[in-house]
């Protein structure tokens, strides 16, 4: 477990209930995992009772199943189909509207609503890293996504460290891990043993310290700290997947013309599921919507995907017309050229793209195959 000098406390289940109640009383929109439609999804919570106590998940390539747990854990599940991107960088939002007045003048109105004051409860360490990546992509450059920036600055992050990695998780091989990196306001580690069901809490910000001071808690004891640390350390050694231990950036750059792209093209449906569930993919397009009179129009921004045939359309046709070229674009950007743009990888190892691919394409398997083919060519 990552060492920390941050203050620590312990909450029991009643304390977690009080934490959610305190956030709601502050006027925050609390979002966290809950059970719905056969999956653990993110949704607005008004009480900690809505957390998926007693449920875990079984994952594999193209497979996601809920499984009951006897221990009643709330956070013993891997990342679900949604990420916090859905709230910070929503799939569709109106940018502006324009109206023609009776005098024929066109009046533009920017759509700049006051964003919710979010409190995200149960942010996995991989998603915490993904939020940091999107912060850099969308707010640190010359052209800030101001709507994202407003939502992000008002958001409070409560991380939940991983003690039960899934079969599709590979965060450790991407330089992350089941322990939460800095960037959270509070970090929870769930502990269930003979001493009871409780949550070790680490404070990561002044706002987090104020919040924990408003709810019933006790000072962390050595047993809880040791048990929590051991659980997170054990999770590090139980990742279900891993990337090959090579320079991924260099490998992708050296693999642009290998045969494996044709192999994956035969399986890829170019549906874009991987980009939709990815917590760092950020591409958007805009669309214009007009009414029948022609006197009112709106511009909307919505998510786009590099798997869409029209994504690379230029006059005369798309630049990437084949499934193989579009898959290569996605994977090469994610693992290699993202470094050129943003000085970091675009993958945090959450495994969502593996679990939610209808064809069961496994990003770690594809990279391992590229590495094997590259090594063969070098011999």
C-alpha positions in Angstrom: 0.0 0.0 0.0 1.3 3.4 -0.8 2.8 5.1 2.2 1.1 8.2 3.4 1.3 10.7 6.2 -2.2 11.9 5.7 -4.5 11.8 8.8 -6.5 8.5 9.0 -9.8 7.7 10.6 -12.2 4.8 10.7 -15.9 4.9 9.7 -18.4 2.1 10.4 -21.5 1.6 8.2 -23.4 4.2 10.2 -20.5 6.6 9.7 -20.7 6.0 5.9 -24.4 6.7 6.0 -23.6 9.9 7.9 -21.0 10.8 5.3 -23.5 10.6 2.4 -26.1 12.5 4.5 -23.6 15.3 5.1 -22.8 15.6 1.4 -26.5 15.7 0.5 -27.0 18.4 3.2 -24.3 20.5 1.6 -26.3 20.5 -1.6 -24.0 18.1 -3.4 -25.1 15.6 -6.0 -23.7 12.3 -4.6 -22.9 9.8 -7.3 -21.8 6.3 -6.6 -22.2 2.6 -7.5 -25.5 0.9 -7.1 -27.3 -2.2 -8.4 -29.5 -1.8 -11.4 -30.5 -3.7 -14.6 -28.2 -6.6 -13.8 -25.0 -4.5 -13.4 -23.3 -2.3 -10.9 -23.8 1.2 -12.4 -23.1 4.8 -11.3 -26.2 6.7 -10.2 -27.2 9.5 -7.9 -27.4 8.4 -4.3 -29.5 9.9 -1.5 -28.4 7.3 1.0 -25.5 4.9 1.5 -28.1 2.1 1.7 -28.2 2.2 -2.1 -24.6 1.0 -2.4 -24.2 -2.6 -3.8 -23.7 -4.3 -0.4 -23.1 -8.0 -0.9 -22.5 -8.0 -4.6 -19.4 -8.5 -6.7 -18.8 -9.2 -10.4 -17.4 -11.9 -12.5 -15.5 -10.6 -15.6 -13.9 -12.0 -18.7 -13.5 -10.9 -22.3 -16.9 -10.0 -23.5 -18.5 -11.1 -20.2 -19.9 -9.4 -17.1 -22.0 -11.1 -14.5 -23.1 -10.1 -11.0 -22.2 -12.6 -8.2 -23.5 -12.5 -4.6 -21.0 -12.1 -1.8 -21.5 -13.4 1.7 -19.4 -10.7 3.4 -21.8 -7.8 2.6 -18.9 -5.7 1.1 -19.9 -2.5 -0.6 -16.9 -1.9 -2.9 -15.7 -5.4 -3.6 -16.4 -5.2 -7.3 -14.4 -4.1 -10.4 -15.1 -1.1 -12.6 -18.6 -1.3 -14.2 -19.7 -0.2 -17.7 -19.6 3.5 -16.8 -16.9 5.8 -15.6 -17.0 9.2 -14.0 -16.4 10.6 -17.5 -20.2 10.3 -18.0 -20.6 13.1 -15.5 -17.6 15.3 -16.0 -17.5 15.0 -19.8 -21.1 14.0 -20.6 -22.0 12.1 -23.8 -24.2 15.0 -25.1 -24.5 18.6 -24.1 -25.9 21.8 -25.8 -23.3 24.5 -26.5 -25.5 27.3 -27.8 -28.7 28.2 -29.5 -29.6 30.9 -32.0 -33.0 32.5 -32.8 -34.1 34.7 -35.6 -36.2 37.7 -34.4 -39.3 38.9 -36.2 -37.0 41.7 -37.5 -34.7 39.2 -39.1 -31.8 39.6 -36.6 -30.1 36.5 -35.3 -29.5 36.3 -31.6 -27.0 33.8 -30.2 -27.3 32.4 -26.6 -24.5 30.5 -25.0 -25.7 27.5 -23.0 -23.7 27.8 -19.7 -25.8 26.3 -16.9 -24.4 26.2 -13.4 -22.9 22.7 -13.1 -23.9 20.4 -10.2 -21.6 20.2 -7.2 -20.8 16.6 -7.5 -19.5 14.2 -4.8 -18.2 11.0 -6.4 -18.2 8.1 -3.9 -16.3 5.0 -4.7 -13.8 6.2 -7.3 -11.5 3.4 -8.2 -7.7 4.2 -8.3 -7.7 3.5 -12.0 -10.5 6.0 -12.5 -8.8 8.5 -10.2 -5.8 8.3 -12.6 -8.2 8.6 -15.6 -9.8 11.8 -14.1 -6.2 13.2 -13.8 -5.5 12.4 -17.4 -8.7 14.0 -18.6 -8.0 17.1 -16.4 -4.7 17.4 -18.3 -6.2 16.8 -21.8 -9.3 19.0 -21.4 -8.1 21.9 -19.1 -4.3 22.2 -19.3 -3.9 23.0 -23.0 -4.3 26.2 -25.0 -8.0 25.6 -25.6 -9.7 24.6 -22.3 -13.0 22.8 -22.3 -14.6 25.3 -20.0 -17.7 23.3 -19.2 -15.5 20.3 -18.2 -13.4 22.7 -16.1 -16.4 24.1 -14.2 -17.7 20.6 -13.4 -14.3 19.3 -12.4 -13.5 22.2 -10.0 -16.8 21.7 -8.2 -16.4 17.9 -7.8 -15.3 16.2 -4.6 -13.6 12.8 -5.0 -13.9 10.0 -2.5 -11.8 7.1 -3.7 -12.4 3.4 -2.8 -9.2 1.4 -2.9 -9.3 -2.0 -4.6 -9.2 -5.2 -2.6 -10.9 -7.4 -5.2 -9.4 -6.9 -8.7 -11.3 -8.4 -11.6 -10.2 -10.9 -14.2 -9.9 -8.1 -16.8 -7.9 -5.6 -14.6 -4.3 -4.8 -15.5 -3.7 -1.4 -13.8 -0.4 -2.5 -12.2 1.2 -3.2 -15.5 0.2 0.3 -16.6 2.0 1.9 -13.7 -1.0 2.2 -11.4 -2.3 -0.1 -8.8 -5.1 -0.8 -6.4 -3.9 1.9 -4.0 -5.2 5.4 -4.6 -2.7 8.0 -5.9 -2.9 11.6 -4.7 -5.8 13.6 -6.1 -8.6 12.4 -3.8 -10.3 14.3 -1.1 -10.9 11.2 0.9 -9.8 7.6 0.3 -11.7 4.6 1.7 -10.3 1.1 2.2 -13.0 -1.4 3.1 -12.2 -3.9 5.9 -14.3 -6.8 6.9 -13.0 -9.2 9.6 -13.7 -10.5 13.0 -13.6 -6.9 14.3 -16.5 -5.9 12.1 -17.3 -4.0 8.9 -15.5 -0.7 8.6 -13.7 1.7 6.3 -10.2 3.1 6.8 -10.3 6.7 5.7 -7.3 8.8 4.5 -7.7 12.5 4.2 -6.3 14.0 1.0 -7.5 17.7 1.1 -8.7 20.4 3.4 -12.2 19.8 2.1 -11.9 16.2 2.9 -10.7 17.0 6.4 -13.7 19.3 7.0 -16.0 16.6 5.8 -14.7 13.8 7.9 -14.9 16.2 10.9 -18.7 16.4 10.4 -19.4 12.7 10.7 -19.0 10.2 13.5 -15.6 8.5 13.3 -12.8 7.2 15.4 -9.1 7.5 15.2 -7.6 4.7 13.1 -6.1 1.8 15.0 -3.0 -0.2 14.0 -5.0 -3.4 13.3 -7.4 -1.7 10.8 -4.5 0.1 9.1 -2.5 -3.1 8.8 -5.4 -5.1 7.6 -6.4 -2.5 5.0 -2.8 -2.2 3.8 -2.4 -6.0 3.5 -5.6 -6.3 1.5 -4.5 -3.6 -1.0 -1.0 -5.1 -1.3 -2.5 -8.6 -1.9 -4.8 -7.1 -4.6 -1.7 -5.9 -6.4 -0.5 -9.5 -6.9 -3.9 -10.7 -8.1 -4.4 -8.7 -11.3 -6.3 -10.8 -13.9 -4.4 -9.4 -16.9 -1.1 -7.7 -17.6 0.5 -5.8 -20.4 3.8 -7.3 -21.7 6.8 -5.8 -19.8 8.1 -3.8 -22.8 8.2 -0.2 -24.0 4.6 0.0 -25.2 5.2 3.4 -26.9 8.1 2.0 -28.9 6.3 -1.2 -29.7 3.3 0.4 -31.2 5.4 2.7 -33.3 7.3 -0.3 -34.7 4.2 -2.4 -35.4 2.3 -0.3 -37.9 2.4 -2.8 -40.7 2.3 -6.1 -38.9 -0.1 -8.9 -39.8 -1.9 -8.9 -36.4 -3.9 -5.8 -37.5 -5.6 -7.9 -40.2 -6.3 -10.6 -37.6 -8.1 -8.3 -35.2 -9.9 -6.7 -38.1 -11.7 -10.0 -38.8 -13.1 -9.9 -35.3 -13.6 -6.2 -34.6 -17.2 -5.0 -35.1 -16.1 -1.3 -35.1 -19.0 -0.7 -32.7 -17.0 1.8 -30.6 -17.9 0.1 -27.3 -14.3 0.3 -26.2 -14.2 4.1 -26.7 -17.5 4.6 -25.0 -16.6 2.7 -21.8 -13.0 4.0 -21.8 -12.5 6.5 -18.9 -10.0 8.6 -20.8 -11.3 8.7 -24.4 -12.4 12.3 -25.0 -13.2 12.7 -28.8 -16.3 14.7 -29.6 -18.1 16.0 -32.7 -20.8 18.7 -33.0 -24.2 18.6 -34.7 -26.7 21.3 -35.6 -30.4 20.9 -34.9 -33.0 23.2 -36.4 -36.7 23.5 -36.1 -39.1 23.3 -39.0 -39.5 27.1 -39.2 -35.8 27.7 -39.6 -36.0 30.3 -36.9 -34.3 28.3 -34.1 -31.2 26.3 -34.2 -29.0 24.6 -31.6 -25.4 23.3 -31.6 -24.8 20.2 -29.5 -21.5 18.5 -28.6 -21.6 14.7 -28.4 -19.1 11.9 -28.0 -17.5 10.5 -31.1 -15.4 7.5 -31.7 -12.3 6.8 -33.9 -14.1 3.6 -34.9 -16.8 5.6 -36.7 -16.2 5.5 -40.4 -16.9 9.2 -40.7 -14.5 10.1 -37.9 -11.6 10.6 -40.3 -13.7 11.7 -43.3 -12.1 14.3 -45.6 -13.4 15.5 -48.9 -13.6 12.3 -51.0 -13.9 9.7 -48.3 -12.6 8.5 -44.9 -8.8 8.4 -44.2 -9.2 5.1 -42.3 -11.7 3.0 -44.3 -10.9 -0.5 -42.9 -11.7 -1.9 -39.5 -8.0 -2.8 -39.1 -6.8 0.7 -39.7 -9.4 2.1 -37.2 -8.5 -0.4 -34.5 -4.8 0.4 -35.1 -5.5 4.1 -34.7 -7.3 3.6 -31.4 -4.7 1.3 -29.9 -1.7 3.2 -31.2 -3.0 6.5 -29.9 -4.0 5.0 -26.6 -0.6 3.4 -25.8 1.9 5.4 -27.9 1.0 8.8 -29.6 -0.9 9.9 -26.5 2.6 10.4 -25.0 3.4 12.7 -27.9 0.4 14.9 -27.2 0.0 14.7 -23.4 3.2 13.2 -22.0 1.4 10.2 -20.6 -0.3 7.0 -21.6 -4.0 7.1 -22.4 -4.7 3.7 -20.7 -5.1 3.2 -17.0 -5.6 -0.6 -17.1 -9.3 -0.6 -15.9 -10.1 -3.5 -18.3 -13.5 -2.1 -19.4 -12.7 -2.3 -23.1 -12.1 -6.1 -22.6 -15.2 -6.8 -20.6 -17.6 -4.7 -22.7 -16.3 -5.7 -26.2 -19.1 -7.9 -27.8 -16.4 -9.8 -29.7 -14.3 -10.4 -26.6 -11.2 -8.6 -28.0 -8.6 -8.3 -25.3 -6.3 -5.3 -25.5 -3.6 -7.1 -23.5 -3.7 -10.2 -25.8 -3.4 -8.0 -28.9 -0.4 -6.1 -27.5 1.3 -9.4 -26.5 0.7 -10.7 -30.1 2.1 -7.5 -31.6 5.1 -7.9 -29.3 5.6 -11.6 -30.4 5.3 -10.7 -34.1 7.7 -7.8 -33.7 10.3 -10.1 -31.9 9.9 -12.7 -34.7 10.6 -10.0 -37.3 13.7 -8.8 -35.4 15.2 -12.3 -35.3 
